[in-house]
């Protein structure tokens, strides 16, 4: 996602930062400040932002729309790949960029399901099903991962005029930032949930960029 001479180094750094940050969330400043006395790491920071922001249904709904837009974006690229497969009757003739993006979508789905089952943190508020795992923010993972991969893929559409590319790129960035921001302001995640989601999603997008660089060689 970020242009660099050695994208694999940045990918590894982001992944390592996420793993380290996750470990710190389970060990640093643990306090029972969550609902039903659930224990949260970085409790002082998380508690400060929870009390400062509160809970807002309006921002929650907006973040849900952002998540739907991310899924629509993924379906759009999946549709392109499906159309190429239908036209050529051979998966080997589908653009490698689209195939790799499909692999990133599978990875995002696996991570989404995995962390939904691993309670690093529980939400700062009780939702419909009682205590729910909230780390990392899966909406942040969707927005950063899917919109981030789309930003990378946009570089490989030579037929699109540069001015149109700029507008699409700006739209993707705005959609990503607002979805993540609204999710945080909704108050249904701890501050560290959002940070963890950013690290993980950017690692996925950078992995996609790295794989494309290697397949181009």
N, C-alpha and C positions, 0 to 999 in steps of 0.2 A: 504493500500500500504506500509505503514511503520509499521514494527513489533513493537507492544506495548501491554502492559498488558491490557490497557483500550482503545481500538480503538474508542469506541463511544465518548470518551472525545476528542480525536484528531479530529474526524469527526465534532463534535460540534464546536470546536475551529476554524477549518478551515472555516466552514460555517459562524460563527459569524465574523471572520476576513474579509471574503468577503463582508458581509452586511455592516460592519463598513467602510471598505475601499470604497465601492460604495457610501455610504453617504458622506464620505469626498471628493470624486471626484466631488460631486455636491455642495460642500460648501466652500472648501479651495482654495484660490488663483484663483478665477474665473477671466479669462480674455478672450477677444474676439480675440484670436490668430489663430483660425481655418479659413478654407475657408469660404468666404461670411460672415466674421465676426462672425462665430459661436463661442460660449463660451465654454471654456475648463477649467476643474478644474486642480489643481496643474500645472498651466500654466507655471511657471518658469522652473520647471523640465521638463515638456513635451516639451516646446519650445526649451530648451537646447539640448535635445536628437534629436528632429526633425532637428534642424540646423546642428547638428554634423553628423547625419547619412545620411540625404537626402532621396532620393527615388531611388530604384534599381529594375528594372524589372527582372534581373537575380535571385535575392533572392526571389522575389515574385513568380516566376515560380517554383523554388525549394520548396517553402513552399506549393504550390498547390499540387505538387507531394507527399509531406508529408501528406497532408490531404487525398489524394486518397489512400495512403498506410494505413492510419488509418481506412478509410471506408472499405478497402479490409480486414483488420484484423477483423473488426466487422462482415463482411459477412462470414468470415471463421468460426467464432464461431457460427453464426446463422445457417450456413450449418451443423455444427456438431449437433446442437439441432434439426434441421429439419430432419436429417438422423435418429437420435434416435427416434423421433416421428413417422417417417415412419416405422421403424423396429418394434416398440413396439405397435403402434396404440393406445397409451395412453399417454397423456401429463404428467400424474403422474409418468411415468417411465423415463421421460427425467431428466438428472442430474440436481439437484437443483442449482448447480453452474451455469449451462448454462441458466436456467430460470431466476435466479437472475441477471445474466449479461444482459439478454434481457431487464429486467426492468431498468437497468442502461442505456442501449442504448435509451430506450424510454425517460428516464429522460433527457439525454443529448439532444435528439431531441427537447423536450419541452423547455428546457433552450435556445437552439439554436434559436428556433422560437420566444420565448418570448423576448429575448434581441435584436433580429433583428427588433422588433417593438417598443422597448423602447430606445429612444435616450439619453442615459446618456452622451455620447460624440459622435461627428461626426468625420469621418475620417480626418486626417490631409491633405489629398489630395482628389481632385475630381476624382471619378472613372467614370464608364459608366452612372450611374443613378443620378448624382448630389450628394448632401449631403446624406451620408449613416451612420446609427448608427455603431459605432465601438467598443463599450464597452459592455462586455469584448470581447477580440479577440476570435471569434468562432473557428478559426483554432487552437488556443491554447487550447480551451475547448475540441475540438475533439482529438487532440494529447494527451493531459494530461489525459483526461477521458478514451479514448479507450485503449491507450497503457498502462495506469496505471492499468486498470481493467485486462488487459491481463497479466501483471506482477503478479498480485494477483492470477489469475487463474492458472498460471504456477506452483504454489506450489501444486496444486491438480492433477497433472499428474504424478502419481508414476511410470508409466511404462517407462517414458523417463529417460534416463541415466543422471546422475548429470552433466557430462561434457557438454552434449548437452543442458541441461537446462541452464547452465551458459552462453553458446554462444547465445541462444535465448534471455535470459534475457538481455545480453549486447546489442544485436541488438535492442531490444525494447527500451531500455534506450537511445541509440544513436539516434534512429528514433524520439523519443519524444523530446529530447533536440534539435536536429537539426531543426525539424519542427518549434518549438517555436522560436529558434534563427533566423532562416531564415525569419520567419514572422515579427519579430521585425526589422531585418536589411533591409527588403523590404521597410520600411518607410510608409506603408499603415495603421499603427496603432500608436497611442500614446503609450508612455512607460507605462502609467498606464493601458491602455487596456490589455497589455501583462501580467502585474502583476495581474490584476483582473481575467484574464483567467486562470492563474496558480493556484490561490487560489480556484477558483470554480471547476476546473477540478480535482485538488487533493482532494477536499472535496467529489466529486463524487466517485473517486477511493477508498478513505478511507471508504466511506459509504458502498461500495460493500464488502470490507474486514470485516467491522463490521457485516453486515448481514450474511456473511458466518460463522463468529465466533459464532453468536447466533444460527444459524441453526444447527451447529455441536454439540451444547450442548444437 
